[in-house]
Amino acid sequence: MSKNNRQAPEGILGFPVAPFDESGKLDVKGLEANIDFLLDSGLTSIFVACGAGELHAISTEEYREMVEVAKSRTGGKVPLYTGVGGNIVHALEQAKISEELGADGYLILPPYLIDPSQDGIYNYLSEIITSTELNAIVYNRDNCVLTAETLEKLCELPQLVGYKDGIGNMETVAEFTHKFGDRLEWINGMPLAEVTMGAYLNLGFKTYSSAISNYIPHISALYFEALQNGDKETVREIYDSVILPIHKIRKQKKGYAVSLIKAGMKIVGLPVTTNVRAPIAPVEQDHYEQLKDVIERALEKYPAKTKIKTS
């Protein structure tokens, strides 16, 4: 199956959060600092208002503002993608806003509540994909798990450029990469993708979304470079001292896929609070201190080269 002439982002993808101030309102300055830090750290693209950006909890006005900020800060330096999903009406509205504001594409998050059939999943995804001419990436997770037959039908749509996996079924992943080859960009979207990236790399995945890149991007990059170069010693060192300890904390509570990112950002000095919106809960103090200890030890062993801009 040949690849169309559209290009999906590759490498380590940046997923900024939705920073909220002490009153719970969207903090534009915090978002700007988050995006600037990711860009300065060399991430290959920006995905705004996705899962880490609490798409489920922001208003349409806030969504528009976040995309505007991201468009302004990226300035064409890297591809800009947005998150769309949930309620189909809202998802189509978000897709139109993304197109209007000049995004390059969007990541389609699962539909709201409903556990659909495969034809229902196809209808949901295809309607969003064909609603604009922007590039689209499907996210295989939760209540949007695709069969090979459904993905094959979706591959007939030229706007589809990528497949992000958040399930971790290696048998299915192997089948898909073999069947569809380079038709799609294969993206590891598992919780703390660094934990599983070694396995995914061997199956043809050369791209992943990194939560820890919001606060220690240089370590994620060092890990990925070592992984690609077969430097097993460096991979093991980072795995043991950084990745697994953070993953262990992350597994302590549902919602830490988002709130632990904000905690890490605050620990390294980025101008954000740890505020999140319900139903996500903030990081507990004990877990915050555990994360702080891991990060401080990591930065001592692997000093950051990129300075954080706080204004």
HELIX and SHEET records of a PDB file:
HELIX    1   1 VAL A   28  ASP A   40  1                                  13    
HELIX    2   2 LEU A   55  ALA A   57  5                                   3    
HELIX    3   3 THR A   60  THR A   74  1                                  15    
HELIX    4   4 ILE A   88  GLU A  100  1                                  13    
HELIX    5   5 GLN A  118  ILE A  129  1                                  12    
HELIX    6   6 ALA A  148  LEU A  154  1                                   7    
HELIX    7   7 MET A  170  PHE A  180  1                                  11    
HELIX    8   8 GLY A  181  ARG A  183  5                                   3    
HELIX    9   9 ALA A  193  VAL A  195  5                                   3    
HELIX   10  10 MET A  197  ASN A  202  1                                   6    
HELIX   11  11 ILE A  212  ASN A  214  5                                   3    
HELIX   12  12 PRO A  217  ASN A  229  1                                  13    
HELIX   13  13 LYS A  232  ILE A  238  1                                   7    
HELIX   14  14 TYR A  239  ILE A  243  3                                   5    
HELIX   15  15 LEU A  244  ARG A  250  1                                   7    
HELIX   16  16 TYR A  256  VAL A  268  1                                  13    
HELIX   17  17 GLN A  285  LYS A  301  1                                  17    
SHEET    1   A 8 GLY A  11  LEU A  13  0                                        
SHEET    2   A 8 THR A 207  SER A 209  1                                        
SHEET    3   A 8 GLU A 185  ASN A 188  1                                        
SHEET    4   A 8 LEU A 160  ASP A 165  1                                        
SHEET    5   A 8 ASN A 135  ASN A 140  1                                        
SHEET    6   A 8 GLY A 105  PRO A 111  1                                        
SHEET    7   A 8 LEU A  80  GLY A  86  1                                        
SHEET    8   A 8 ILE A  46  VAL A  48  1                                        
END                                                                             
